[in-house]
Each structure stands twice: as C-alpha cells, then as structure tokens.
Amino acid sequence: MVRSITWHTLSDQVFIKVMAPPEPFSPQAIELVDGIWAEAKGLLHEALFDGPILSLIQSSPSCLTVWPSSYRFALARLQLRELLGTAPVVRPLGVTGLLLCPQGLVLGRRSATLAIAAGLWEPAPAGGLDRPDPAAVVLCELQEELGLAPDRIETIIACGLVEDLDSGIADIVFKLTTKASAAEILAAKFGNGCAEYDELAVVALDDIPDFLARHSNKTLPSLPFMIKAAGLVSK
C-alpha cells in the first residue's frame, strides 16, 4: 500500500504551543474509543498504558501547535481515520532520534508485542511526546530504550517534522551524534535498555539505501522520509 507522508524542515529551537482541544468528543466517539481500548487491553494486557500524548493541530518551522490527549485516542485513530466524524482530528505527535555513532545509524526492530508498528524497523530512540519539551523527551527515550546516558550525546539538532497522513502520526525528527561505538551502544541496550526493541542494527551511511531496499516491507513507512529530512541520503 502506498502511504501518504509529508515532511518539512524545522528550526533547531522549535517551540511547542499547547492549546485546549479544538472541540469536545461526542459520547459516541468516547464509547467507540473505550471499546477499541478494551479490546486491545484484552490482547496485550499490562503492555498497554493510557499515558498522556500531544496531538498536532498545525505546524510551522518554528512552532508546533498541539492539544493534550491520551494514548487510547492515538490507538483508536490507527483503526479509524475519523472517530465517527464528530471528534477532533487526532494527530499523535512523537519524537524520533536519528542516532549517529562512528559506525553509522542506529535502527531498532520494534518488539512483536507492541500495539503500534510491531516488528518494524525504525530509528532508535523514538516515543510519544507527553510534554512540550521534545529534546528532553528524546533524550529520556534514549536512556530508557537504549540504556545510553544523555551525556553521551555530542549534538542534538531538530531537523524535520514527518507525518504519516494515513495513521495521523507525526514525528519531530532529531539528529543525535555520539562518540559511543556501535559495540558500546549494543552493550548499553541489552544491559540497561527496555524491551522496546527486539534487535538493533548499526547501518553505515553508505549502506542505508540498500538496508531500506532489503527491508522495504519491514520498516516504518516514514523511515525513508526521516532519513531524508536529516540529510543522511541525497535521494
């Protein structure tokens, strides 16, 4: 299936402006969301947590306007493009770090037990934006998912906003650089990281196009656009 994905560049100091929801959810929409959530909980049990998220309203290179929601609405949005057509459009906003070490780009294969994009390759770290400080969130995800301390990061640059229009998920893409070697990153992940990723790969920059081609059906659809937004490939 061909996905509709957009991206544009962001200022390094992008500002997050939090607004009230544009309109209330209808009782019918709430009932539908709760039903989807209950079904997912029945399948994944404790693996699901209905934490806070921020949903994108509009964007410019220097400012992203959002409204607060929760994870259950993001999960329901994946199943229904519009919640009965009477609710605010849910566009979950996340953060993704393109982590560059001396040996290349770090990618993670999402655990098969996850509710969203299970088994797909994506940049690691990545996660939902739960507060209006995306740089802090991506560094927290770095430590939680890969077990790598934020002080190992040499530079962190916001380089683009990538949105999958089919899923509604948008990501603030950061380019992170570290002097930690691939071996150190792997040791940190499997020593101190969480179970978000079943596998890590460190891909040399010249080998990225080949990796994407070989795993074309097993990568996050927005991954090539994230790589392009960060300027890691020319095409």
HUPE-V620937 format. One line per field, one symbol per residue. ss: DSSP state (@ for helix, = for strand, . for the rest). burial: I if it has 24 or more other ideal C-beta (glycine too) atoms within 12 Angstrom, else O. A space follows every 10 residues. Layout:
ss->???
burial->???
//
This chain:
ss->....====.. ....=====. ......@@@@ @@@@@@@@@@ @@@@@@@... .========. ..======== @@@@@@@@@. .......... .========= =..======= .......... ===..===.. ...@@@@@@@ @@@@@@...@ @@======== ====.....= ========.. .@@@@@@@@@ @@....==== ===.@@@@@@ @@@@....=. ..@@@@@@@. .....
burial->OOOOIIIIII OOOIOIOIOO OOOOIOOOIO OIIOOIIOOI OOOOOOOIOI OIIIIIIOIO OOOIIIIIII IIIIIIIIII OOIOOOIIII IIIIIIIIII IOIIIIIIII IOOIIIIOOI IIIIIIIIII OIOIIOIIII IIIIIIIIOI OIIOOIIIII IIIIOOIIII IIIIIIIIOI OIOIIIOIIO OOIIOIIIII IIIOOOOIOO IIOOIOOIII IIIIIIIIII OIIOO
//
